[in-house]
Amino acid sequence: MKIWVTGASGSLGQELVRSLKATIPDAELLAPSRSEIDLGDRESVRNFVFTNKPTHVFHLAAKVFGIAGHKEQPAASLIENTLIDHSIFSALLEFPPRWVYYSSTVAAYGYPYKSIPIEENDWLIGNPHESEMGYAFSKRHSLSYLEMLHSISETKFVYGLSTNLFGSGDRFLEGRGHVVISLLEKATRIYNSSDPLEVWGDGTASRDFLSTKAAAGLLIDLVDKHVGIVNIASGQQIFIKEIANEIAEVFELDGGIEFVGINQGITSRVCSTEKLEKFTSFVKEINSKQELWGEIRNYKENRFPSHS
């Protein structure tokens, strides 16, 4: 088994590489960095695939702009992510692997949702929410590559609609970061001050959060299975207000919390895990709130060890 992981330096990629080494130690692991291969360069990607001929691929790489970034730059998000996927799938169609995992996003679901929790059969009903449209359309398109691979070469695939992820390897990008790391960085900046923790929206929005560690466990359980489209999620709802309150308590913020009303986004997004549970029992062991609260405490202890 020769496994290629794209986006191995990202939050999920780092966790997946660690988990693969621990659970499939005999596999040859390919996790080239950006300096080693430009995923937007079709010829560079083709040469890599031709030389290495991976049997299994976890395609996690993407250009993620965050809520504000996707809203401000929908065309850039669409074009950059489409180019990455085109380079990779052009090579894989020429040198087909046995199995592919593609990391899509629940942002690709049509909005408003047909039902909550959202189910895989409904994901193409309507257009994605305007705040995520460019990114979402690029992800929708890549299903056609996977279906072509399966049709021509019988390549098994999992098209994973990933929910909101959090983890120790997440990166903060001012105004464009994921919600958990963004709030943690804001709390770090105002620590030992009287400033309030500013939170986008009004706090009533909720999401289905999943740790990168749990996500990596799910992905490894799906290796060699032909699943098709499936939610990679916990199925557990956590409100933004709950997260803000927990951060304010753990960091002992004197200024409290201030909801600023901007970038509210989608009010509620929780995923059905009924289909996922048919392929892995691990999802039933996940406790996202417990893991998230632990991540908040660990983050604070790492940043302010003498005050913990």
C-alpha positions in Angstrom: 0.0 0.0 0.0 1.3 3.4 -1.0 -0.6 6.3 0.4 -0.5 9.9 -0.9 -1.8 12.6 1.4 -2.3 16.1 -0.1 -2.5 19.0 2.3 -0.4 17.0 4.8 0.7 20.2 6.6 -2.8 21.4 7.3 -4.6 20.7 10.6 -6.4 17.6 9.4 -3.5 16.5 7.3 -1.1 16.6 10.2 -3.4 14.5 12.4 -4.1 12.0 9.6 -0.4 11.5 8.9 0.2 10.8 12.6 -2.7 8.3 12.7 -1.7 6.6 9.5 1.8 6.0 10.8 0.3 4.5 14.0 -2.4 2.3 12.4 -0.9 1.3 9.1 2.8 1.2 9.8 3.7 -1.0 6.9 2.3 1.5 4.3 4.6 3.7 2.3 3.5 7.2 3.1 3.8 10.1 0.6 3.3 13.5 2.2 5.2 16.1 0.1 5.3 19.7 1.2 4.3 22.7 -0.9 8.0 23.3 -1.7 8.3 19.7 -3.0 5.2 19.8 -5.3 3.0 22.7 -6.5 -0.5 21.2 -6.6 -1.6 23.9 -9.0 1.0 22.9 -11.5 -0.5 20.1 -13.6 2.8 18.9 -15.0 4.5 18.8 -11.6 1.6 16.8 -10.2 1.6 14.4 -13.2 5.4 13.7 -12.7 4.9 13.0 -9.0 2.0 10.6 -9.7 3.8 8.9 -12.6 6.9 8.4 -10.5 5.2 7.2 -7.3 2.0 5.6 -8.5 0.1 5.8 -5.2 -2.5 3.1 -4.6 -4.5 5.2 -2.1 -5.0 8.9 -2.0 -6.3 11.2 0.7 -6.9 14.5 -1.2 -7.2 17.1 1.6 -5.5 20.1 0.0 -7.6 23.2 -0.6 -7.3 27.0 -0.5 -9.6 27.9 2.4 -10.4 31.5 2.9 -12.8 31.3 6.0 -16.3 32.8 6.3 -15.2 36.4 5.5 -12.6 35.4 2.9 -15.0 33.2 0.9 -17.6 36.0 1.0 -15.1 38.6 -0.2 -13.3 36.5 -2.8 -15.7 34.0 -4.2 -14.1 33.9 -7.7 -10.6 33.4 -6.3 -11.8 30.6 -4.1 -13.6 28.9 -7.0 -10.7 29.3 -9.5 -7.8 28.3 -7.1 -9.5 25.2 -5.7 -10.7 24.1 -9.2 -7.1 24.4 -10.5 -5.7 22.2 -7.6 -8.4 19.5 -8.2 -7.9 19.6 -12.0 -4.2 19.0 -11.6 -4.6 16.1 -9.2 -7.4 14.3 -11.0 -5.9 14.7 -14.4 -2.9 12.7 -13.1 -5.1 10.2 -11.2 -7.2 9.5 -14.3 -4.0 8.7 -16.2 -2.5 6.6 -13.4 -5.5 5.4 -11.4 -5.2 4.4 -7.7 -7.3 1.7 -6.0 -9.0 4.1 -3.6 -9.5 7.9 -3.2 -10.8 10.0 -0.3 -11.8 13.5 -1.4 -12.2 16.2 1.3 -15.3 18.2 0.3 -17.3 20.4 2.7 -20.8 20.7 4.1 -20.7 24.2 2.6 -21.5 22.5 -0.7 -25.0 21.7 0.5 -27.8 23.7 -1.2 -29.3 26.3 1.1 -31.8 26.7 2.6 -31.6 23.1 3.8 -34.4 20.7 3.1 -34.1 19.3 6.6 -32.0 19.4 9.8 -30.0 17.3 10.3 -28.8 17.7 6.7 -28.7 14.4 4.7 -26.5 13.4 1.8 -29.4 12.8 -0.7 -30.3 16.5 -0.4 -26.8 18.1 -0.9 -27.4 19.2 -4.6 -30.8 20.7 -4.0 -30.4 24.4 -4.7 -27.3 26.6 -4.6 -24.9 26.9 -1.7 -25.2 29.8 0.7 -23.9 33.0 -0.8 -21.2 33.3 1.9 -19.5 30.1 0.7 -20.6 29.8 -2.9 -17.3 30.0 -4.8 -15.6 27.4 -2.6 -18.7 25.2 -2.5 -19.1 25.1 -6.3 -15.4 24.1 -6.8 -16.0 21.2 -4.4 -19.2 20.1 -6.0 -17.5 19.8 -9.4 -14.9 17.3 -8.2 -17.5 14.6 -7.7 -17.5 14.2 -11.5 -13.8 13.3 -11.4 -14.3 10.6 -8.8 -17.3 9.1 -10.7 -15.2 9.1 -13.9 -12.4 7.3 -12.0 -14.8 4.7 -10.7 -16.4 4.2 -14.1 -13.2 3.8 -16.0 -10.9 2.1 -13.5 -13.2 0.9 -10.8 -11.5 3.1 -8.3 -13.3 3.1 -5.0 -14.0 6.5 -3.5 -15.3 8.4 -0.5 -16.6 11.9 -1.2 -16.5 13.4 2.3 -18.6 16.3 3.2 -16.6 17.6 6.1 -18.3 19.5 8.9 -16.6 22.3 10.9 -13.2 21.0 12.1 -11.1 22.1 15.1 -7.7 20.9 16.3 -4.3 21.8 17.6 -2.8 22.2 14.1 -5.3 24.8 13.0 -3.9 28.1 11.8 -5.2 31.5 12.6 -5.7 33.9 9.6 -6.8 37.4 10.7 -10.5 37.7 9.6 -10.4 34.4 7.7 -9.7 31.7 10.2 -12.0 29.0 11.4 -14.4 30.0 14.2 -12.7 28.1 17.1 -9.1 29.2 16.4 -10.3 32.7 15.6 -12.0 33.0 19.0 -9.0 31.5 20.8 -6.6 34.0 19.2 -8.9 36.9 20.1 -9.0 35.6 23.7 -5.2 35.4 23.7 -4.9 39.0 22.6 -7.2 40.4 25.3 -5.9 38.2 28.1 -5.3 40.2 31.2 -7.1 43.2 29.8 -10.6 44.5 30.4 -11.6 44.3 26.7 -14.5 42.1 25.8 -14.3 39.0 23.6 -15.8 40.1 20.3 -17.8 37.4 18.6 -19.3 37.6 15.1 -23.1 37.2 14.8 -25.4 37.1 17.8 -24.3 33.8 19.3 -27.4 31.8 18.3 -25.8 30.1 15.3 -24.9 26.5 15.8 -22.6 24.1 14.0 -21.7 20.4 13.9 -18.1 20.4 15.2 -15.6 17.6 14.8 -12.0 17.4 16.0 -9.3 16.7 13.5 -8.3 13.7 15.6 -11.7 12.2 15.4 -11.9 13.0 11.7 -8.7 11.2 11.0 -10.0 8.1 12.8 -13.1 8.2 10.6 -11.1 8.6 7.4 -8.8 5.6 8.2 -11.9 3.5 9.0 -13.2 4.2 5.5 -10.0 3.1 3.6 -10.8 0.7 0.7 -14.5 1.2 1.2 -16.7 2.5 -1.7 -18.9 4.9 0.1 -19.6 7.6 -2.3 -21.0 10.8 -0.8 -21.1 10.9 3.0 -21.1 13.4 5.8 -17.9 13.4 7.8 -19.4 14.8 11.0 -20.3 14.2 14.6 -24.0 14.8 14.3 -23.8 16.9 17.5 -24.9 20.5 17.7 -22.9 23.1 19.5 -23.9 26.8 19.7 -21.4 29.6 19.1 -22.6 31.2 22.3 -21.6 28.1 24.2 -18.1 28.1 22.8 -17.7 31.8 23.5 -18.8 31.3 27.1 -16.5 28.4 27.6 -13.5 30.4 26.2 -14.4 33.4 28.4 -14.6 31.2 31.5 -11.3 29.3 30.8 -9.4 32.4 30.0 -11.1 34.3 32.9 -11.8 37.3 30.7 -12.8 40.3 32.8 -14.5 42.1 29.8 -17.0 39.3 29.1 -18.4 38.7 25.6 -19.7 41.2 23.0 -21.6 39.8 20.0 -21.0 42.3 17.2 -23.6 41.1 14.7 -21.5 40.9 11.5 -20.9 37.7 9.4 -23.7 35.7 11.1 -23.7 33.2 8.2 -26.0 30.2 8.3 -28.1 29.9 11.5 -27.9 26.2 12.0 -26.0 23.4 10.3 -26.0 19.9 11.9 -25.3 16.8 9.9 -26.9 13.4 9.7 -24.5 10.6 10.5 -26.9 7.7 9.6 -25.0 6.8 6.4 -21.6 7.2 8.0 -22.5 4.8 10.8 -23.1 2.1 8.2 -19.4 2.1 7.3 -17.8 2.9 10.7 -18.9 2.4 14.3 -16.3 4.9 15.5 -18.6 7.9 15.0 -20.7 6.6 17.9 -17.7 7.1 20.2 -17.2 10.8 19.4 -18.0 13.4 22.0 -17.3 16.7 20.2 -18.2 19.0 23.1 -15.9 17.2 25.5 -13.1 17.3 22.9 -13.7 20.9 22.1 -13.7 22.0 25.8 -10.5 20.1 26.2 -8.9 21.8 23.2 -9.8 25.2 24.7 -8.2 24.3 28.0 -5.1 22.9 26.3 -4.8 26.0 24.1 -4.9 28.3 27.1 -2.4 26.2 29.1 0.1 26.2 26.1 -0.2 30.0 25.7 -0.1 30.9 29.3 1.4 28.0 31.2 2.3 30.0 34.4 -1.3 31.2 34.8 -3.0 27.8 34.4 
